[in-house]
Structure formats: structure tokens, C-alpha cells
């Protein structure tokens, strides 16, 4: 019950922040270029292109900061975490390690909450039921589909359903575009999207290896629910690419790869300081 309530409360709080208040955008904190260890691309001993693209030789070598090119100039992204970033990263890592346990009451309640958010006018017959197939689970027991990404994938689906209900229902019901005869199963696709984002952000590693991870951690300091928001963006991006490429069931893995590529590209854009700044965020409603 606590897990379902927490996900619902987070969704409601974010919804309130979006529609009930004026959002004031503040720059993401960054190190100054004049700090220790030399500044600029020349000091790093490579060309400007190498310094800005996240070459592996500069990543994960005990550097406190790395350079990234934004708005035609080099900025440094700190690898040393602030207390807020450290706390939120550890909390997110903990969420990623929780397996779905069908015997736990809070996990059962979260699953029921997802059903009621998805089908508010339909009574759920049981946690094991043919009804779950309508949502896009592979069988009568959805708990067997969480093995790849764990409990956080259920939290992501519930957050999406509560925060962007119109987009959630549109994708669930495949309401837009020319749909394939063999469509992707909605819920199972959602679990795969969670797993893809976990791999892309590489948050469990001890050393940062990509700029995308470093940028996301700074976003996390601005919004504790940045991962869940990124999930919602990823889902609508995946569905749009599915339609644009006239994809069918067998194309799902390729669509997931191209979705990841687009997310990485958008996260590194000059003006993207929050998930809400990503161009594809506008697809949500």
C-alpha cells in the first residue's frame, strides 16, 4: 500500500507543480572552467571534437570534472556529487535493486493501483486473471514479467498512468496512427523501457562513463522524480518511432535502440537542463 501511495503522491505533486504554479527555470550548477586540473580543450590534450563528445579516455579516470560543449563554449560537468545528488542517486539505486515480490502486500497494492488507474470503471477479478492480458502482460500473472527490471518498472507505469493519464490511455489503446497488425504489448513494452533507461544511464556503476549519466544526475538534483519523467518521455518517443517507421512486433528491439539514441541526443542538447526541456516532452499530455 505504501509503494502505491508513494507513486501516486509523487505523480500528484508533479502534476500540481506543472499546472498549479509558475515554473521558474534555474541553470543547472556547473563547475567554473578556471578550476584546477587545467581548463578548456587544449589543456585536455585533444581536439575540440574529442573533448566535447565524451571520449572514453577522459571518462572514469578520477577526473573531478569533464568538459562538454554547449552553446559553442565548453562547460564542465562535476563528477563529484553534491549531498543532494548523492542522496537522490542512492535512493534511485535502491529502487532499481528491488525485485517485484508477489508475496509482499505493498507490491500487491501497487499492482492493484495500476489496474485501477488504467481501468477505473472495471473491477479487478484477481492478481492472477485473464484481465491482465488486456493491459499487455504476457499471461494471467503479471508478476512474472517484472523479472527484467524489477519493482521500479511497476512504479514507472503507475507514475505514467497518474501523471499523464491522457498519453497513457492513448498509448494503451493504440488510438493514434496506422497501427500494425501485430502491435507491441503495452505493459511488457513499459518494463523493457525501464530496463533500457537503466542501461542508458548506467547509474549502478561506481565511475561515470558517459556524459548522459552526468547530465542526468544534475537533473536529479533539480527533480527527485527525473527518472520517472524520463520514462514517460521515453514511452511516447518509442510509440512515435513505432508509427513513423511502420514497425511491427518483430521490430521492437530496433525501435527501442533508436529510442535510446534519440533520448541521449536530446539530453545533451544545449538548452536541456531538466527533463521538461527535452523536445519530446511536448509529446506528453
C-alpha positions in Angstrom: 0.0 0.0 0.0 2.9 2.3 0.9 4.6 1.9 -2.5 1.4 2.6 -4.4 0.6 5.6 -2.3 4.1 7.0 -2.7 4.0 6.7 -6.5 0.5 8.3 -6.6 1.6 11.1 -4.3 4.7 11.8 -6.5 2.5 11.9 -9.6 0.0 14.3 -7.9 2.8 16.5 -6.6 4.4 16.7 -10.0 1.1 17.4 -11.7 0.5 20.2 -9.3 3.9 21.7 -9.9 3.2 21.7 -13.7 -0.3 23.1 -13.6 -0.7 24.9 -10.3 2.4 27.1 -10.1 4.6 29.1 -12.3 7.7 27.1 -13.1 10.9 29.2 -12.7 13.8 27.7 -14.6 17.2 28.0 -13.0 20.6 27.0 -14.6 22.0 23.6 -13.5 25.0 24.2 -11.3 28.3 23.6 -13.0 32.0 24.0 -12.2 33.8 27.0 -13.5 36.3 26.5 -16.3 39.0 28.1 -14.3 39.2 25.4 -11.7 42.1 23.1 -11.0 43.3 20.5 -13.5 43.6 22.9 -16.4 40.8 24.4 -18.5 39.5 24.0 -22.0 40.0 21.5 -24.7 43.6 22.5 -25.2 44.5 21.6 -21.6 42.9 18.2 -22.1 45.3 17.5 -24.9 42.7 16.7 -27.6 40.8 18.4 -30.4 37.6 20.3 -29.6 35.5 17.5 -31.1 37.2 14.9 -28.9 36.7 17.0 -25.8 33.0 17.5 -26.4 31.9 14.0 -27.4 32.7 12.1 -24.2 35.6 10.1 -25.5 36.2 7.1 -23.1 39.8 8.1 -22.4 38.6 11.1 -20.5 35.7 9.3 -18.7 36.2 7.3 -15.5 39.9 8.3 -14.8 39.4 10.0 -11.5 38.7 13.4 -13.0 36.5 15.6 -10.8 35.1 17.3 -13.9 34.9 16.7 -17.6 34.2 19.1 -20.5 31.1 19.2 -22.6 30.4 21.6 -25.4 27.2 23.6 -25.0 26.2 26.8 -26.8 29.5 26.9 -28.6 31.5 27.0 -25.4 33.0 24.4 -23.1 31.4 23.9 -19.7 32.4 21.4 -17.0 30.1 18.9 -15.5 31.1 18.0 -12.0 31.7 14.3 -11.3 31.9 15.0 -7.5 28.3 14.7 -6.3 26.7 17.3 -4.0 25.0 15.9 -0.9 21.6 16.2 -2.6 22.8 14.4 -5.7 24.3 11.7 -3.6 21.2 11.2 -1.5 18.9 11.1 -4.5 21.2 8.8 -6.5 21.4 6.3 -3.7 17.6 6.4 -3.3 17.2 5.7 -7.0 19.8 3.0 -7.0 17.9 1.3 -4.1 14.7 1.5 -6.1 16.5 -0.2 -9.0 17.6 -3.1 -6.8 14.1 -4.0 -5.5 12.7 -7.1 -7.1 9.0 -7.5 -7.6 7.7 -9.8 -4.8 4.2 -11.1 -5.3 4.0 -12.1 -1.7 4.6 -8.5 -0.4 1.5 -6.6 0.5 2.8 -3.3 -0.7 3.7 -4.8 -4.1 0.3 -6.3 -4.4 -1.3 -3.0 -3.6 0.8 -1.2 -6.2 -0.3 -3.7 -8.9 -3.9 -3.1 -7.9 -3.3 0.6 -8.0 -2.0 0.3 -11.6 -5.1 -1.6 -12.6 -7.5 1.0 -11.1 -5.5 3.8 -12.7 -5.7 2.0 -16.1 -9.3 0.8 -15.9 -11.1 2.9 -13.3 -14.5 1.5 -14.3 -13.6 -2.2 -14.3 -13.4 -4.3 -11.3 -10.2 -6.4 -11.0 -11.0 -10.1 -10.5 -7.7 -11.0 -9.0 -3.9 -10.5 -9.1 -3.9 -13.6 -11.4 -6.5 -13.2 -14.0 -7.1 -13.2 -17.8 -7.8 -9.5 -17.5 -4.2 -8.6 -17.2 -3.6 -9.6 -20.9 -5.8 -6.7 -21.9 -3.1 -4.4 -20.5 -0.4 -6.1 -22.5 1.1 -8.6 -20.0 2.2 -11.9 -21.4 0.0 -14.1 -19.3 -2.5 -14.2 -16.4 0.1 -13.4 -13.8 1.8 -10.0 -14.5 4.4 -10.6 -11.7 6.3 -13.0 -14.0 7.0 -10.1 -16.4 8.8 -7.9 -13.8 11.9 -10.1 -13.7 13.9 -8.0 -16.1 13.5 -4.6 -14.4 12.0 -5.2 -11.0 9.6 -3.2 -8.9 10.7 0.1 -10.3 9.1 -0.8 -13.7 5.7 -1.1 -12.0 6.3 2.2 -10.2 7.1 3.8 -13.6 3.9 2.5 -15.2 1.9 3.8 -12.2 3.6 7.2 -12.4 2.8 7.4 -16.1 -0.8 6.5 -15.6 -1.3 9.0 -12.8 0.7 11.9 -14.2 0.0 11.8 -17.9 -3.3 9.8 -18.0 -4.3 11.1 -21.5 -1.0 10.0 -23.0 -1.0 6.7 -21.1 -4.5 5.8 -22.3 -3.7 6.9 -25.9 -0.7 4.5 -26.0 -2.5 1.7 -24.2 -5.4 1.8 -26.6 -3.3 2.5 -29.6 -5.5 5.3 -30.6 -3.3 7.3 -33.0 -1.7 6.5 -36.3 -1.8 3.5 -38.6 -1.2 0.6 -36.2 0.4 -2.7 -37.1 -1.5 -6.0 -37.2 1.0 -7.3 -34.6 1.3 -4.4 -32.1 3.8 -4.2 -29.2 2.2 -5.4 -25.8 1.8 -2.2 -23.8 2.8 -3.3 -20.3 5.6 -5.5 -21.3 7.0 -2.7 -23.5 6.9 -0.5 -20.4 9.1 -2.9 -18.5 11.5 -3.0 -21.4 11.7 0.8 -21.5 12.6 0.9 -17.8 15.4 -1.6 -18.4 16.6 0.4 -21.4 16.8 3.6 -19.4 18.6 1.8 -16.5 21.2 0.6 -19.0 21.5 4.0 -20.7 22.1 6.0 -17.5 24.5 3.4 -16.1 23.7 4.6 -12.6 24.9 1.4 -10.8 28.5 1.8 -11.9 31.0 3.3 -9.5 32.6 5.5 -12.1 30.8 7.8 -14.6 31.4 6.6 -18.1 29.1 8.9 -20.2 28.1 12.5 -20.3 24.4 11.3 -20.4 24.8 9.9 -16.9 26.5 13.1 -15.6 23.8 15.3 -17.1 21.0 13.2 -15.7 22.5 13.2 -12.2 22.4 17.0 -12.3 18.8 16.9 -13.4 18.1 14.5 -10.5 19.3 17.3 -8.1 16.6 19.5 -9.6 13.8 16.9 -9.6 13.8 13.8 -7.5 11.4 12.2 -10.0 13.5 12.8 -13.1 13.9 9.1 -13.8 10.1 8.6 -13.8 9.6 11.7 -16.0 12.3 10.4 -18.4 10.4 7.1 -18.5 7.2 8.9 -19.6 9.1 10.7 -22.4 10.8 7.5 -23.5 7.4 5.8 -23.8 5.9 8.4 -26.1 9.1 8.6 -28.1 9.1 4.9 -28.6 5.5 4.9 -29.8 6.1 7.8 -32.2 9.1 6.0 -33.7 7.0 2.9 -33.9 4.4 4.7 -36.0 7.0 6.7 -38.1 8.8 3.5 -39.1 5.6 1.4 -39.6 7.0 -1.1 -37.2 5.6 -4.4 -36.3 6.2 -6.8 -33.3 9.5 -8.2 -34.6 10.9 -4.6 -34.9 10.5 -3.8 -31.2 14.2 -4.2 -30.3 15.3 -1.9 -33.1 12.7 0.7 -32.2 14.0 0.5 -28.6 17.5 1.1 -29.8 16.5 4.1 -31.9 14.5 5.4 -28.9 17.6 5.3 -26.7 19.6 7.1 -29.4 17.1 9.9 -29.5 16.9 10.3 -25.7 20.7 10.5 -25.5 20.7 13.1 -28.2 18.1 15.2 -26.5 19.6 15.0 -23.1 22.8 16.5 -24.4 21.2 19.4 -26.2 22.4 22.9 -25.3 19.2 24.1 -23.6 18.1 20.9 -21.9 18.6 21.4 -18.2 15.6 19.5 -17.0 13.6 16.6 -18.4 10.8 19.1 -19.2 13.2 20.9 -21.5 13.6 17.9 -23.8 11.9 18.5 -27.2 10.0 15.2 -26.9 8.5 16.2 -23.6 5.9 18.1 -25.6 4.5 14.8 -26.8 3.1 14.2 -23.3 -0.4 15.4 -22.4 
